[in-house]
Every structure is written in structure tokens, then in C-alpha cells.
Amino acid sequence: MRRSKTFSRHWNSGMKTEVLRRPAFLSPAALALYLLSRAPFFPAYPISFDALNYMRALERMDVRLHQPQPPGYPLYILLGRVLLWVTGDPHRALLWLSALAGLLAGWALYALGKRLYGQRAGLLAAIFLLSAPAVWFQSEIAAPYTLDLLASIGIGLLAWETMEGKGKAAPWMLAAALGLSGAFRPQTMVFLAPLAAFALWKRGLRSLLGGGLLAAAVFVLGFAPIVTASGGWEGYRAALGHLTEIPAWGQARLDGVSRLLQNALTVLRLTFGAMSEPLWLLALVGIADEGQRSAVSRQPSAVHRPPSTVHRPSSTAHRPLSTAHRP
């Protein structure tokens, strides 16, 4: 216990002395190093069929033609068009979008780590993220996954700000970010909705209801362009209906809600199957930590002991000298 307290004091004192210093990875040299670690290794050609769909969607967005594939990624395509205006090449535009999104994800994780555990923890987390092989690879291909990473970390940061009561605008920023994540990638909104709902609920029922309405409105407005470009609701629904048949292909024929439920259960099973090993590890670490906390809490401390057990003087210590040495 004494060593852990000493470590905590040194850690906290170290963080306090570093708060005023700009983190090294935000320096121009570090930013240039990040871009140099990505740009020279951009592939000359798309590495997947999805990348071709995204590239074609920069010119014409229509999910009926899988430009992009259903359910569609309107915000991703619109951001790609902005960079297309700069680069003039669809593939290069999406590659730079992935690289820049990875950089922003590192900054967002630094901000989240700094708020939770201090600047040192945030800096280490950002370095580990940007140097992780999976993130490095995804930041060099034409795919939306680094933007997905950025959205997830950003919503986590806003959720923490909301739960901690950091300003009146935090709940509404969280709700708007959740809606934008759905306009970017609907799956992201579905997975992050429970976290956002819990954070909004901590601020009260009014924040939960108002934030839910705002998130829904932002999602509808952000998704409207791709629905309109796909022939309206009927055309988009037809393309989406074809998508729901793909996971159930080869299984018993399902219709309507039953098919959607079956596909949702399949996605959840695959998701938790992929996460099973780290989840089990985290569960074991949590159980061990809880056991240590319980053991420490059961140990009597000097503060809670009765006065007679805190200091018990010897029977002769306070006797008069004449009686203490009496034969």
C-alpha cells in the first residue's frame, strides 16, 4: 500500500508538471513524421471491391448500383468529394481521408486519456494507437474504418464530458455527434447508442429525450442525400432489402422482421465471438482487482480501530518510578 501511494504521488506530481507543456506528438515535426510514415506507402491500386464502390460513389452516389454498397455511407462519400476537389483522383482522395482521420483519432484519444488519467496517459495512448499495425494499415487504404475509429473515440470523449457535467452544451454535442456517426456509418450509431443514452440519462430525463430527438434529426438529415440519390425511399428500400438477404443466404428462407432479427443475431454472435478473448481477459483482470479491493477493505486500519487497540502502553510505562522498581 505504501509503495502504491508513493507511486501515485510521483505519477500525479509528474502529470502536474507536464500539464503546461505541449505534447510532443502535436509538434510540426511529429505531424510531418506521421504523414511521411503513411503517404509513401499508399497503394497504387484499390485493394478491395468496397474501395472501388467508394471511388465510383465519389462521382455518382446510388446504393442501387452499390455506389457505395448498402446501407450507404453518405457522410464518408461527401468528405471524400471534398478531398477529391483537392487531389483530383478518387483513390488518392480516399487514401488521404483515411490518413487524416487516423491522425485525428490519435488526437481524440490523447484528449480522452488526458481527461481520464492525465497528460502522460493520453500521450502514451495516442502513441500506441498511431503505431498499432491495424490502425497503421487502415490509415493507408481506401476504407472508412479510421473515420469509424475517430467517431467512436470522439463520442466516448463527449460521453465523458456529458457525465461529468462539463458545460451545458456537452449533451447536445454528444447527441449531434451520435447522429452524424449514423450518417457516416449506420452500424457505428447502433453500437454507440447505449453509451450515449447512458451519458445523457446521467444528466436527466430531459437531456435523454431531447438528445435522442436531436440525434434522430441529425441522422435523418445526414442520410437524406443518399436516399434521394438512390431513387427516393422506394429505391433505397429495395436496395436495402437485397442487403438483408445476403447474410441469410443458404439458410432457411426468412421474411420481414424475422429475417432482420436473424441477421442482427448473426452480427452480434460474430462480433462477440471476435471479442471473446480480450473480453475474457478483461473479466479475469476485473475479478482479480475486485478481490484485492475486497481484501483491502476487510483489513482493519488504525483509523477505525478502538483507541485501546491503536496504542496499548505497557503496564509499567506510566507507573511512578518508585512503584515501577519496587521489589
PyMOL commands that set and color helices and strands:
alter all, ss='L'
color gray80, all
select helices_A, chain A and resi 2-18+24-26+28-41+49-57+63-65+74-87+90-117+119-131+133-138+145-163+170-184+186-202+205-229+232-245+256-274+276-298+307-310+321-324
alter helices_A, ss='H'
color red, helices_A
deselect
rebuild
show_as cartoon
